[in-house]
Amino acid sequence: GFVGGEQASENQFPWQVGLLRKIHGEFAHIGGDVIISDRWILSAAHVFHGKVSEYKGIIGSLNISNPVVTVNFKKLIKHRNFDSRTYENDIALLRTTKAMELYPKQKHSNSVCLTRSYRHLKGKILVSGWGEISDEGDFSHHLMYGDLDLLNDKPCEKNYEFYNRTLMVCIGELSGAKDSCFGDSGGPAVANRTNRYFLIGIVSFGKRSGCDIPGVPGVYTRVTHYIKWIEEKTKLRF
């Protein structure tokens, strides 16, 4: 969901997951996640307030109301040092009940690449999701994205009391024309290098009063800092 964003095209963000939660008997969209392997999905810890059985994911879809594949989860691992006041360690893992069919088995879904350092990554950061597309809370049914900039830590340190440069990364556009909005929590921020997409951040928090304040970037969980934690919990190697 983007203020100032564009509609995503078919298979542009194959790692994108739409996260739904059962609320009053109906599943409702609450955020995004990202596929990191055929059994594991990465998200933000602050999104989860219920039992793992209350959530499901949508993969391979551009339209959140018309899911191609729905996945269920058997395990939710929130970082045990997640702090709901400062949003430090805002990261969580979901294990799917069964393996997802990823590329090349089918072309709509694929895992994103993880990296321990993004020093080698250049250019725009792509952030995608179905969240709010205006400050009035209008919701997008079509997957949207924005191309943003990886900023130094100063604009985030200036705007956010709890910004921690070791655990968080500052992404935005200083003019404030684009920003990832509220409904994208847990969704991916990726950078392209030689046609491979690397996960830089997970949407964590921003200014709550309105999405699009000039010069106020968003704060993302610094995924590179958590590779060891991800490997420990998933028993995978990246």
Protein Blocks (a to p, Z undefined) as FASTA:
>chain_A
ZZhiacddehklmmbccddddeehiacdfbdcddfbfkbccddfklpcbdfklpccdehi
ablklcfbdcddfbdcddfkbcfklopaiacddddfbdcdddfkbmkbccddddfbfklp
gcjdddddjbdfbfnopacfbdcddddddddfklmmmmpmklcfklpccdddfklpaccd
fklgoiacdddeehiacdfbdcfbdcfkbmblghiacddddfklmmmmmmmmnopaZZ
